[in-house]
Amino acid sequence: MDWYMFTEELARMQCSPAGPLMDIKLTSGELEEIHLPHFLCLGGVEAAHNAVRLLHAQDSGVYLETCTVTQHHASLLQPSLSLLGPVYYLLDLLSPKVHCQLLLFYQRTTILKLRTYLVLNNQEHIDAIHKQEENWKGERIKRNSTVGSPLRLGDTFHVMTSCPSKIDPGEVKLVPDKVGSMGNFCVVSFNIKHPEESFDVQVKRPQHEDPIWKISVEKEDYSPPSTSPNLHSTSSSTKTQTVDLFSTFDELQEKELKRFKAYLSLENMEGFERIPRGQLEKWDATDLATRMTERYEKEGAVRMTLTILRKMELNDLANRLEESITLTGQ
């Protein structure tokens, strides 16, 4: 389920999601109590616990229910089941601490491509990242993914390696997730032409000496390089890429295109810089394909498009785009 459907309600209530939104049904019997996971680190502060509620969506409307909050769950006695999810009041928790994980994936072509995800400790988000990487043929480098200490929403972080690499973006910011079930994660991509036998990957706060997370990547952690005899030139590849995106956007209905643009205007979408809503409103499908390719380069434009299409549950369209990119050797 996607928090997107409650964007207006969350804004009106001045709340932000604190965990997954679940559609819960009971086939038989009675439910005495339900425990829903959250990613907040509240400590023993009573005021912080009081800022957490369960959003309950029924046919009659959307309500906030008082709940009991433990270290990792929000519980409710004798609940009436439908759509349920934990939220917190933004005015009471301006910059809460959250539990996070760091996931590292790689792709090996003529160079080593790594993607590092700083993600809330939310299994729904983590599963979505794994599914996305599966579609991209990414492989997980399995290391301890838990960030030792809670992080504060709004903090900025840098990802770096001990060997020369091209890193994009240079820094990421962990921001509240207000609309998307997968929106709250930071992704940093970096390309390494000549990886060393082993090298370190670490995540640090600016002006802090100690990293919040650090691992050593060994040569056996990633597969040997593969070669492709039919590589396209960069200019030809980019041109084909833009045509594929245009064909995809041209299939969107007016409301779907408007919703797609709304996602592009969000902070932290795929770790890329947002596009101001005022610019997006002026662009048709052709402009959108061209501008996204110019702004995010071909790989980033496709990656963001596939993510948004799947968030919109337009999986068939996403699969066709992905297939067309694969067939043309992108």
Long-range contacts (C-beta under 8 A, 24 or more apart in sequence): 1-83, 1-85, 1-181, 2-180, 2-181, 2-311, 3-85, 3-177, 3-178, 3-179, 3-180, 3-181, 4-179, 4-180, 4-181, 4-311, 6-55, 6-57, 6-62, 7-178, 7-179, 9-55, 9-62, 10-55, 10-87, 10-178, 10-179, 11-178, 13-64, 13-87, 13-89, 14-89, 14-90, 14-91, 15-53, 15-55, 15-64, 15-87, 15-88, 15-89, 15-90, 16-87, 16-88, 16-90, 16-176, 16-177, 16-178, 17-85, 17-86, 17-87, 17-177, 17-178, 18-52, 18-74, 18-85, 18-86, 18-87, 18-88, 19-74, 19-85, 19-86, 19-122, 20-85, 20-122, 20-123, 20-124, 20-181, 21-55, 21-83, 21-84, 21-85, 21-181, 22-83, 22-84, 22-85, 23-82, 23-83, 24-81, 24-82, 24-83, 24-84, 25-81, 26-81, 30-78, 31-78, 31-79, 31-81, 32-77, 32-78, 33-75, 33-76, 33-77, 33-78, 33-79, 34-75, 34-76, 34-79, 34-81, 34-84, 35-70, 35-73, 35-74, 35-75, 36-73, 36-74, 36-75, 36-76, 36-84, 36-85, 36-86, 37-72, 37-73, 37-86, 37-122, 37-123, 38-69, 38-72, 38-73, 38-74, 38-86, 39-98, 39-99, 39-100, 39-120, 39-121, 39-122, 40-88, 40-93, 40-96, 40-97, 40-98, 40-99, 41-96, 41-97, 41-98, 41-99, 41-150, 42-69, 42-71, 42-96, 42-97, 47-92, 48-92, 48-93, 48-96, 50-92, 51-88, 51-89, 51-92, 51-93, 52-86, 52-87, 52-88, 53-86, 53-87, 53-88, 53-89, 54-84, 54-85, 54-86, 54-87, 55-83, 55-84, 55-85, 55-86, 55-87, 56-80, 56-82, 56-83, 56-84, 57-82, 57-83, 57-84, 58-82, 58-83, 72-99, 90-176, 95-152, 95-153, 95-154, 96-152, 96-153, 97-150, 97-151, 97-152, 97-153, 98-150, 98-151, 98-152, 98-153, 98-174, 99-147, 99-150, 100-147, 100-150, 100-151, 100-174, 101-126, 101-145, 101-146, 101-147, 102-145, 102-147, 102-203, 102-213, 103-129, 103-140, 103-145, 104-140, 104-141, 104-143, 104-201, 104-215, 104-217, 105-133, 105-138, 105-139, 105-140, 105-141, 106-138, 106-139, 106-141, 106-221, 106-222, 107-136, 107-137, 107-138, 107-139, 108-222, 108-223, 108-224, 108-225, 108-226, 109-225, 109-226, 109-228, 110-225, 110-227, 110-228, 111-191, 111-192, 111-193, 112-191, 112-192, 112-193, 112-195, 112-222, 113-189, 113-190, 113-191, 113-192, 114-141, 114-161, 114-165, 114-189, 114-190, 114-191, 114-192, 114-201, 115-187, 115-188, 115-189, 116-159, 116-187, 116-188, 116-190, 116-201, 116-203, 117-185, 117-186, 117-187, 118-147, 118-157, 118-172, 118-174, 118-185, 118-186, 118-187, 118-188, 118-203, 119-184, 119-185, 119-186, 120-177, 120-184, 120-185, 122-184, 124-181, 124-182, 125-181, 125-182, 125-184, 125-185, 128-181, 128-182, 129-182, 129-185, 132-306, 132-307, 132-310, 135-306, 135-322, 136-303, 139-222, 139-223, 141-215, 141-217, 141-221, 141-222, 143-215, 144-215, 147-212, 147-213, 148-212, 148-213, 149-212, 151-212, 155-205, 156-205, 156-206, 157-186, 157-203, 157-204, 157-205, 157-206, 157-212, 158-203, 158-204, 158-205, 158-206, 159-188, 159-190, 159-201, 159-202, 159-203, 160-201, 160-202, 160-204, 161-190, 161-192, 161-199, 161-200, 161-201, 161-202, 162-196, 162-199, 162-200, 163-192, 163-194, 163-195, 163-196, 163-199, 164-192, 164-193, 164-194, 165-190, 165-191, 165-192, 166-190, 166-191, 168-300, 169-271, 169-272, 169-273, 171-206, 172-268, 172-271, 173-267, 173-268, 174-268, 175-267, 175-268, 179-266, 180-263, 180-266, 180-269, 180-311, 181-311, 182-307, 182-311, 183-266, 183-268, 183-269, 184-268, 185-268, 185-271, 186-268, 186-271, 187-270, 187-271, 188-271, 189-271, 189-299, 189-300, 195-219, 195-222, 228-329, 230-329, 231-329, 232-328, 232-329, 232-330, 237-298, 237-328, 237-329, 237-330, 238-293, 238-298, 240-328, 240-330, 241-293, 241-298, 241-301, 241-302, 241-325, 241-330, 242-289, 242-290, 242-293, 243-289, 244-302, 244-321, 244-324, 244-325, 244-328, 244-330, 245-288, 245-289, 245-292, 245-293, 245-301, 245-302, 245-305, 245-321, 246-285, 246-286, 246-289, 246-290, 247-324, 248-289, 248-305, 248-309, 248-317, 248-320, 248-321, 249-285, 249-288, 249-289, 250-285, 251-317, 252-285, 252-314, 252-317, 256-312, 256-314, 257-285, 257-288, 259-312, 260-308, 260-309, 260-312, 261-288, 263-308, 263-311, 263-312, 264-292, 264-304, 264-308, 269-304, 269-307, 269-308, 270-300, 270-303, 270-304, 270-307, 272-296, 272-300, 272-304, 298-330, 302-330
